[in-house]
Amino acid sequence: MRKPDYGIDAPVMQRNLAILGVVLVALYWLAPSIGGYSVWPGGAFLLSAAVMYWGSRVGKLRLRDRLLEAIPWRGDEHVLDVGCGAGLMLVGAAKRSPRGKAVGVDIWRSVDLSGNRPERTEDNARIERVADKVEVRDGDARELPFPDESFDVVLSSWALHNIAVGTGRAKAIWEIVRVLKPGGHVGILDIEDTAEYVRELRARGMLEVRAVGPSFLFLLPTYQVTARKPDAAVLSDLPKSAS
């Protein structure tokens, strides 16, 4: 039976670390008069590459499951995964909402994730037997192609930090809140900028905003951010768009 492939994160960095490590270790053994103590930094580079590879294959699945366990699922949610990549979070959400629907959007940058393309995501959904509950679309986090209050849960994992400009990240958070239904839940995993996410979520009037971490199961220390949108009765006092 085939297993899903959720890709290698930061593949160029992992490749370069491995190559540099091999070169330094080989230099030590082949030309000790030149290599000197190169075996120690070479070993450190190889170990870093191995840890990063483990994080891509194992660690990020564990962090995904921790985040999904923090969401109070009913089983019929309409879920959005922002920056879905190969479908790690998307597929996990679809499994927890068997009577619902999970939609993933991405701009499909392969520099961030190996094999990052919608066909890979759809294939993983088929392997995990949730293809009928998953939809994949092109979409930018800063301009989500959905009406207001469309989703019960909005998720994102290791994606928003790739938006280089702070105002763009703020716009993405405001878009996430915009498409979330009253009473709905947000869950975000990321390696940096999470203090910004917390600030923007609170500015938008979100409740129960929490940041947990760091966890060291991924390539870099990862933080988990969760929040809940107020019920409809209190939404009228909240700002309507990002500044």
Backbone torsions as a table, in degrees:
resi	resn	phi	psi	omega
1	MET	NA	132.7	178.7
2	ARG	-70.1	148.9	175.6
3	LYS	-107.8	150.1	177.7
4	PRO	-66.1	150.3	178.4
5	ASP	-120.8	106.4	-177.7
6	TYR	-94.4	14.9	168.7
7	GLY	82.6	167.0	176.3
8	ILE	-103.4	124.9	-178.8
9	ASP	-81.7	144.1	-177.4
10	ALA	47.3	56.1	-172.9
11	PRO	-61.4	-35.6	179.8
12	VAL	-65.7	-43.1	178.3
13	MET	-62.3	-45.2	179.5
14	GLN	-62.3	-42.4	178.7
15	ARG	-62.4	-44.8	-177.4
16	ASN	-66.0	-38.9	176.9
17	LEU	-62.4	-43.3	-179.4
18	ALA	-65.3	-43.5	-180.0
19	ILE	-63.3	-46.9	-180.0
20	LEU	-62.1	-39.8	178.3
21	GLY	-62.9	-45.8	178.7
22	VAL	-61.1	-44.2	-178.7
23	VAL	-61.7	-45.0	-177.8
24	LEU	-67.7	-41.2	178.0
25	VAL	-66.0	-42.7	178.5
26	ALA	-63.7	-38.6	178.9
27	LEU	-61.9	-38.6	179.2
28	TYR	-62.8	-42.6	-176.3
29	TRP	-82.0	-35.1	-175.9
30	LEU	-85.0	-30.8	-178.3
31	ALA	-142.6	70.3	-175.1
32	PRO	-59.6	-28.3	179.3
33	SER	-68.3	-24.7	178.2
34	ILE	-97.4	-41.9	-174.0
35	GLY	-71.7	-30.6	178.3
36	GLY	57.5	-119.3	-177.6
37	TYR	-97.0	25.3	-174.4
38	SER	-66.4	-16.6	-179.1
39	VAL	-63.1	-34.1	-177.4
40	TRP	-70.8	-51.7	174.7
41	PRO	-63.7	-33.9	177.0
42	GLY	-61.3	-43.7	176.9
43	GLY	-63.8	-36.9	178.9
44	ALA	-64.8	-40.8	178.1
45	PHE	-64.5	-42.1	179.2
46	LEU	-64.9	-40.7	178.5
47	LEU	-64.2	-40.8	178.4
48	SER	-61.1	-43.1	179.0
49	ALA	-63.0	-40.2	-179.7
50	ALA	-66.3	-41.6	179.1
51	VAL	-64.6	-41.7	178.2
52	MET	-63.7	-39.6	178.6
53	TYR	-64.5	-43.3	177.2
54	TRP	-60.8	-40.7	178.9
55	GLY	-61.6	-37.2	179.5
56	SER	-71.5	-33.7	-174.7
57	ARG	-93.6	-29.5	-173.2
58	VAL	-126.3	-52.4	-172.8
59	GLY	-58.6	-42.8	-176.0
60	LYS	-69.5	-26.4	175.0
61	LEU	-67.3	-38.5	179.3
62	ARG	-67.7	-39.7	178.2
63	LEU	-67.9	-38.0	175.1
64	ARG	-57.5	-47.4	-176.9
65	ASP	-64.4	-36.0	177.5
66	ARG	-62.5	-43.3	179.6
67	LEU	-65.6	-45.7	-179.0
68	LEU	-63.7	-32.2	177.4
69	GLU	-69.2	-19.2	179.2
70	ALA	-81.3	-9.1	179.4
71	ILE	-93.3	129.8	178.6
72	PRO	-80.9	88.1	-174.2
73	TRP	-75.2	141.1	169.0
74	ARG	-96.9	-34.1	-179.2
75	GLY	112.1	-1.8	-179.6
76	ASP	-127.7	23.8	-174.6
77	GLU	-73.9	148.0	168.2
78	HIS	-96.1	115.0	-168.4
79	VAL	-114.8	141.7	172.6
80	LEU	-118.0	132.4	173.1
81	ASP	-112.0	113.5	-176.8
82	VAL	-90.8	117.2	-174.0
83	GLY	76.6	53.9	-168.1
84	CYS	-71.3	-20.7	-179.2
85	GLY	55.0	-134.2	-176.9
86	ALA	-79.6	2.0	172.9
87	GLY	101.8	14.9	-178.5
88	LEU	-53.6	-58.0	-178.9
89	MET	-74.9	-37.3	-178.0
90	LEU	-58.8	-49.3	-179.6
91	VAL	-66.7	-41.4	178.1
92	GLY	-60.1	-40.5	178.6
93	ALA	-67.5	-40.5	179.8
94	ALA	-61.2	-35.2	178.5
95	LYS	-68.0	-30.6	-178.7
96	ARG	-87.6	-6.7	178.2
97	SER	-128.8	68.2	-172.8
98	PRO	-64.0	-20.6	178.0
99	ARG	-103.6	8.7	-177.3
100	GLY	-112.5	-152.4	-177.2
101	LYS	-146.2	140.6	178.0
102	ALA	-121.5	123.8	-178.9
103	VAL	-113.7	132.3	177.8
104	GLY	-117.7	139.2	175.4
105	VAL	-125.6	148.2	179.4
106	ASP	-161.7	162.1	172.0
107	ILE	-103.9	1.4	166.7
108	TRP	60.8	56.1	176.4
109	ARG	-89.2	115.2	-178.4
110	SER	-75.3	-16.1	178.0
111	VAL	-67.6	-26.6	-179.9
112	ASP	-87.4	-28.2	-175.8
113	LEU	-152.2	128.4	-179.4
114	SER	-63.8	140.6	178.0
115	GLY	62.8	29.7	-174.9
116	ASN	-79.4	96.4	179.8
117	ARG	-153.8	154.4	-174.7
118	PRO	-61.9	-30.6	179.8
119	GLU	-62.8	-36.9	177.3
120	ARG	-65.0	-42.7	-179.7
121	THR	-62.0	-46.0	179.9
122	GLU	-64.7	-36.7	178.0
123	ASP	-65.6	-42.4	177.5
124	ASN	-62.2	-37.7	177.6
125	ALA	-64.0	-38.8	177.1
126	ARG	-65.0	-43.9	-179.5
127	ILE	-61.4	-39.0	-178.5
128	GLU	-85.2	3.0	174.5
129	ARG	64.3	37.8	175.2
130	VAL	-129.3	20.6	-176.2
131	ALA	-58.9	-33.6	-179.0
132	ASP	-74.2	-10.4	-179.8
133	LYS	-108.1	2.5	-172.9
134	VAL	-120.1	137.8	173.5
135	GLU	-130.2	135.9	-178.6
136	VAL	-118.6	131.8	-177.7
137	ARG	-138.4	157.2	169.5
138	ASP	-74.4	140.4	178.8
139	GLY	-177.6	140.6	177.8
140	ASP	-96.8	133.3	-178.7
141	ALA	-58.5	-25.9	-177.6
142	ARG	-82.2	-13.4	178.2
143	GLU	-144.4	71.6	-176.0
144	LEU	-65.5	131.5	-174.1
145	PRO	-84.8	53.3	-177.6
146	PHE	-139.8	151.7	176.0
147	PRO	-68.1	165.7	174.8
148	ASP	-58.3	145.1	171.6
149	GLU	54.1	53.2	-177.6
150	SER	-98.7	-20.0	-169.0
151	PHE	-129.2	144.8	175.8
152	ASP	-79.8	-30.9	-179.2
153	VAL	-138.6	134.7	173.4
154	VAL	-123.4	127.0	-176.3
155	LEU	-122.1	158.1	173.1
156	SER	-158.8	138.4	-179.1
157	SER	-135.0	120.3	174.9
158	TRP	50.6	42.5	-176.4
159	ALA	-124.4	-44.3	-169.6
160	LEU	-67.1	-28.4	179.7
161	HIS	-65.8	-17.8	178.1
162	ASN	-72.5	-11.7	171.7
163	ILE	-78.2	113.0	-167.2
164	ALA	-70.0	-32.0	-173.6
165	VAL	-97.6	134.9	-177.9
166	GLY	-59.2	-38.1	178.8
167	THR	-65.1	-31.1	176.4
168	GLY	-68.8	-39.8	177.1
169	ARG	-65.5	-39.5	177.1
170	ALA	-62.4	-41.3	178.6
171	LYS	-62.5	-39.1	178.8
172	ALA	-62.6	-42.3	177.9
173	ILE	-63.5	-42.4	179.2
174	TRP	-65.6	-35.4	176.1
175	GLU	-65.6	-41.2	177.6
176	ILE	-58.6	-45.3	179.4
177	VAL	-67.3	-38.1	-178.3
178	ARG	-59.6	-44.0	-175.1
179	VAL	-84.3	-2.8	-179.1
180	LEU	-85.7	136.3	178.2
181	LYS	-72.0	153.4	172.4
182	PRO	-54.9	134.8	-177.4
183	GLY	83.1	-3.6	-178.0
184	GLY	-78.6	169.5	-173.2
185	HIS	-119.3	144.8	174.6
186	VAL	-113.6	139.4	173.9
187	GLY	-138.7	125.4	-176.6
188	ILE	-131.3	135.7	168.3
189	LEU	-115.7	133.8	177.2
190	ASP	-161.8	164.2	-174.8
191	ILE	-98.5	-13.5	178.8
192	GLU	-158.5	171.1	177.2
193	ASP	67.8	8.6	-175.9
194	THR	-69.2	-25.9	174.5
195	ALA	-63.4	-35.2	175.0
196	GLU	-63.3	-42.7	-178.8
197	TYR	-61.3	-44.3	179.6
198	VAL	-60.9	-46.0	-179.4
199	ARG	-61.3	-44.6	-178.6
200	GLU	-69.1	-38.5	177.9
201	LEU	-62.8	-42.1	178.6
202	ARG	-68.1	-37.2	178.5
203	ALA	-63.8	-28.0	-179.7
204	ARG	-85.3	-1.1	177.2
205	GLY	89.8	12.9	179.7
206	MET	-68.7	150.1	-178.2
207	LEU	-105.8	161.4	174.5
208	GLU	53.4	40.4	-179.9
209	VAL	-75.1	121.1	-177.3
210	ARG	-135.0	141.7	172.5
211	ALA	-120.0	127.7	-178.1
212	VAL	-121.9	136.1	177.0
213	GLY	140.8	-174.9	9.3
214	PRO	-85.5	156.5	169.1
215	SER	-109.1	146.6	-176.4
216	PHE	-111.7	28.3	-179.8
217	LEU	-86.2	-13.2	-178.7
218	PHE	-103.7	-168.6	-178.9
219	LEU	-62.7	-40.4	-179.5
220	LEU	-131.1	158.4	179.1
221	PRO	-51.1	129.4	-173.3
222	THR	-117.8	139.6	177.9
223	TYR	-113.1	146.4	176.7
224	GLN	-108.5	127.0	178.9
225	VAL	-119.1	129.0	177.6
226	THR	-131.0	154.9	179.2
227	ALA	-162.4	164.2	177.7
228	ARG	-129.2	137.5	178.0
229	LYS	-81.0	139.7	178.9
230	PRO	-59.1	156.2	174.2
231	ASP	-66.7	164.7	-173.0
232	ALA	-58.3	-29.1	-174.4
233	ALA	-64.1	-24.0	-176.5
234	VAL	-111.3	3.4	-175.2
235	LEU	-72.5	-22.8	-174.0
236	SER	-63.3	-20.7	-178.4
237	ASP	-91.4	-1.0	-175.8
238	LEU	-90.7	152.0	175.9
239	PRO	-63.9	149.8	-173.4
240	LYS	-96.1	-18.4	-178.2
241	SER	-153.3	164.3	179.7
242	ALA	-72.0	147.0	177.3
243	SER	-86.2	NA	NA
